[in-house]
Amino acid sequence: MTDDAPHGSTPDPADDAVRWAAIVTAELGIASEDLERISRSVLDMVRDVAHGVNRPSAPLTAFLVGIAAGRAAQGSGAGLDVEVRSRVDQVGRLVQRWETVRER
């Protein structure tokens, strides 16, 4: 694998995550449009969980969001991106509550 980053700059790990997700999406038969619409919000959620709760909780939370969003999209007929964003928002509120409780 080559390093396409200009000398002196640090590659953004989020860029690698998006590129990796594109490969996985293609392999799993998920529409690339779904990835484009949700990747940033999911990455932001994972970051918030990793910093607000703990790192091991981040990938598990992303997995759970995917399951919940997939089930909801099947049942409601809404777009997967809509359901993912809804679950990401729910998790965001949970992280805020978690942090508030931990500060007490």
C-alpha positions as CSV (number, residue, x, y, z in Angstrom):
1,M,0.0,0.0,0.0
2,T,1.4,3.4,-0.9
3,D,1.3,6.6,1.2
4,D,-0.5,9.2,-0.9
5,A,-0.2,11.9,1.8
6,P,2.1,14.8,0.9
7,H,5.3,14.8,2.8
8,G,5.0,16.5,6.2
9,S,1.3,15.9,6.5
10,T,-0.4,13.2,8.5
11,P,-3.0,11.1,6.7
12,D,-6.5,11.4,8.2
13,P,-7.5,8.0,9.8
14,A,-11.1,8.8,8.9
15,D,-10.1,8.9,5.2
16,D,-8.7,5.4,5.5
17,A,-11.9,4.3,7.3
18,V,-14.0,5.6,4.5
19,R,-11.9,3.9,1.9
20,W,-11.9,0.6,3.9
21,A,-15.7,0.9,4.3
22,A,-16.1,1.3,0.5
23,I,-14.2,-2.0,0.0
24,V,-16.3,-3.8,2.6
25,T,-19.5,-2.3,1.3
26,A,-18.8,-3.6,-2.2
27,E,-17.9,-7.1,-0.8
28,L,-21.1,-7.3,1.3
29,G,-23.4,-6.0,-1.5
30,I,-24.4,-2.8,0.2
31,A,-25.2,0.2,-2.0
32,S,-22.3,2.7,-2.1
33,E,-24.9,5.5,-1.9
34,D,-25.9,4.2,1.6
35,L,-22.2,4.4,2.6
36,E,-21.8,7.9,1.3
37,R,-24.9,9.2,3.2
38,I,-24.0,7.6,6.5
39,S,-20.3,7.1,6.8
40,R,-19.4,10.5,8.4
41,S,-22.2,10.3,11.0
42,V,-21.3,6.7,11.9
43,L,-17.6,7.6,12.3
44,D,-18.5,10.6,14.4
45,M,-20.7,8.4,16.6
46,V,-17.9,5.8,17.0
47,R,-15.5,8.6,18.0
48,D,-18.0,10.0,20.6
49,V,-18.6,6.5,22.1
50,A,-14.8,5.8,22.2
51,H,-14.1,9.0,24.0
52,G,-17.3,9.4,26.0
53,V,-17.8,5.7,27.2
54,N,-14.7,3.7,26.3
55,R,-12.9,2.4,23.2
56,P,-14.1,-1.2,23.3
57,S,-17.7,0.0,23.3
58,A,-17.3,1.9,20.0
59,P,-17.2,-1.0,17.5
60,L,-19.9,-2.9,19.4
61,T,-22.1,0.1,19.3
62,A,-21.7,0.6,15.6
63,F,-22.6,-3.1,15.1
64,L,-25.7,-2.7,17.2
65,V,-26.7,0.5,15.4
66,G,-26.4,-1.4,12.1
67,I,-28.6,-4.3,13.3
68,A,-31.3,-1.9,14.7
69,A,-31.2,0.3,11.6
70,G,-31.4,-2.7,9.2
71,R,-34.4,-4.1,11.1
72,A,-36.1,-0.8,11.2
73,A,-35.6,-0.1,7.5
74,Q,-37.0,-3.5,6.6
75,G,-40.1,-3.0,8.8
76,S,-40.7,0.7,7.9
77,G,-39.7,0.9,4.3
78,A,-37.6,4.0,5.2
79,G,-34.2,4.3,3.7
80,L,-31.3,2.7,5.5
81,D,-29.5,6.0,5.8
82,V,-32.6,7.6,7.6
83,E,-32.7,4.7,10.0
84,V,-29.0,4.8,10.7
85,R,-29.0,8.5,11.4
86,S,-32.0,8.0,13.7
87,R,-30.1,5.4,15.7
88,V,-26.9,7.5,15.7
89,D,-28.8,10.3,17.2
90,Q,-30.2,8.0,19.9
91,V,-26.7,6.8,20.7
92,G,-25.5,10.4,20.8
93,R,-28.1,11.2,23.5
94,L,-27.1,8.0,25.4
95,V,-23.4,9.1,25.4
96,Q,-24.4,12.5,26.7
97,R,-26.4,10.9,29.5
98,W,-23.5,8.5,30.2
99,E,-21.1,11.3,30.6
100,T,-23.4,13.3,32.8
101,V,-24.0,10.3,35.1
102,R,-20.2,9.5,35.3
103,E,-19.5,13.1,36.3
104,R,-21.7,12.8,39.4
